[in-house]
Amino acid sequence: MKCAECQCSPLDCRNRECSICTKDICCCLPRKEHRIYQFFRNASKLYATALAIEVLCICAAEIGQNSSFVIFGYKTAIGITLGYILGYGLSAFTTFAIMLGRSTYSEKCAVVVLF
């Protein structure tokens, strides 16, 4: 098992001398910290990324809905239905593409391939 951040295993770092690690301070070394502090530290690091993904998801949904309303009209039930389908579909695809783009391909992980 390897760390996703520094690409070293905890067995390499047990002597507190990690020669493989790509970071200045190895994340595999045990720290004496309460889990609540770790949770809030990780949440504060991910806040900006999560906010950006949320804003992009909302923008994609609005673009999909508004373009469908222009193409199919907004006064018919079919136009409204297709607007919501296109908006949520574009939003889901954009979020999936962002998550897929943030993963690294060097690690062995399960990737769903649709044919």
C-alpha positions in Angstrom: 0.0 0.0 0.0 1.4 3.4 -1.0 0.4 6.9 0.1 -1.4 8.9 -2.5 0.3 12.1 -1.6 4.0 11.2 -1.4 4.1 7.7 -3.1 5.9 6.0 -0.3 4.7 3.2 2.0 4.6 3.3 5.8 7.1 0.4 5.9 9.6 2.7 4.2 9.1 5.4 6.8 9.2 3.4 10.0 12.7 4.5 10.8 11.7 8.2 10.4 14.1 8.3 7.4 12.2 8.2 4.2 14.4 8.2 1.1 11.5 7.6 -1.4 9.2 10.4 -0.2 8.7 13.4 -2.6 7.5 15.8 0.2 9.6 17.7 2.7 7.7 16.2 5.7 6.5 12.7 5.1 2.8 12.2 5.7 3.3 8.5 6.7 5.0 9.3 9.9 2.6 9.0 12.9 1.5 12.3 14.4 0.1 12.7 17.9 -2.9 14.7 16.9 -6.6 14.3 17.8 -8.8 13.1 14.9 -11.0 16.2 15.2 -8.0 18.4 14.4 -7.1 16.2 11.4 -10.7 16.4 10.1 -10.9 20.2 10.2 -7.4 20.5 8.7 -8.4 18.3 5.8 -11.8 20.0 5.4 -10.1 23.4 5.2 -7.8 22.2 2.5 -10.6 20.8 0.4 -13.0 23.8 0.8 -11.7 25.8 -2.1 -11.8 22.8 -4.5 -15.3 21.8 -3.3 -16.6 25.3 -3.8 -15.1 25.5 -7.3 -16.7 22.2 -8.3 -20.0 23.4 -6.9 -19.9 26.6 -8.8 -19.0 24.8 -12.0 -21.8 22.3 -11.5 -24.3 25.1 -11.1 -23.0 26.9 -14.2 -23.2 23.8 -16.3 -26.8 23.1 -15.2 -27.8 26.7 -16.0 -26.2 26.6 -19.4 -27.8 23.3 -20.2 -31.2 24.4 -19.1 -31.1 27.8 -20.8 -29.8 26.4 -24.1 -32.5 23.7 -24.1 -35.2 26.4 -23.4 -33.9 28.4 -26.4 -33.8 25.4 -28.7 -37.1 23.6 -27.6 -39.0 26.5 -26.0 -40.1 27.0 -22.5 -43.9 27.1 -22.9 -44.4 23.4 -23.7 -44.0 20.4 -21.3 -41.5 18.8 -23.7 -39.3 21.8 -23.7 -39.3 22.1 -19.9 -38.7 18.4 -19.5 -35.8 18.4 -22.0 -34.4 21.5 -20.3 -34.2 19.8 -17.0 -32.8 16.6 -18.5 -30.1 18.5 -20.4 -29.2 20.7 -17.5 -28.8 17.9 -15.0 -27.1 15.7 -17.5 -24.5 18.4 -18.4 -24.0 19.1 -14.7 -23.4 15.4 -13.9 -21.1 15.0 -16.9 -19.0 18.0 -15.9 -18.7 16.8 -12.3 -17.7 13.4 -13.4 -15.1 14.8 -15.8 -13.7 17.0 -13.0 -13.4 14.0 -10.6 -11.8 11.9 -13.4 -9.4 14.6 -14.2 -8.3 15.0 -10.6 -7.3 11.3 -10.2 -3.8 10.0 -11.1 -3.4 7.2 -13.5 -0.2 5.9 -12.0 -2.0 4.3 -9.2 -4.0 1.1 -9.7 -7.6 2.1 -9.3 -10.9 1.0 -10.7 -12.0 3.2 -13.6 -15.4 2.6 -15.2 -15.1 2.5 -19.0 -18.4 2.9 -20.9 -18.6 1.4 -24.4 
